[in-house]
Amino acid sequence: MAGGKFFIVLGVILLIMGLILTYAPGLFSWFGRLPGDIRIQDENKFIFIPITSMIIVSLILTLIINLFFRR
């Protein structure tokens, strides 16, 4: 039963994210531009390592999962 609940919550989150990215793309313009995100750009290559952004995403997902799946 817990697996089904997980997929429902995941689907709702993906739906909300899709709507936000479609109708308000400027809302996530900060993503990838935070202090701690590494950008190395040369004329032929571009390296991007979003360390700080991924830490924030991880914290938000951890909070959401703990709120919905607390026993």
Phi, psi and omega in degrees: 000325183294329179295320178295319178298321179298315181291327176295313179297317179299319178295319179294318179297316179296322177297314180296316179297319178296318178294318180295315181292332179281314188260346179217065185295336180287349182294332181249028180290341178286337186295123180093359181239018180277157174298132183106343174279129186262127177233122176237118184235130177236178180292333182248350183216158180220122179243129182228122179234101185274070185296305183295319180298320180290328176295318179295317177298318179297317179296317180295315179295322177297317178297316180296314181296319179292328178290321184274332186245027177283138182259000000 
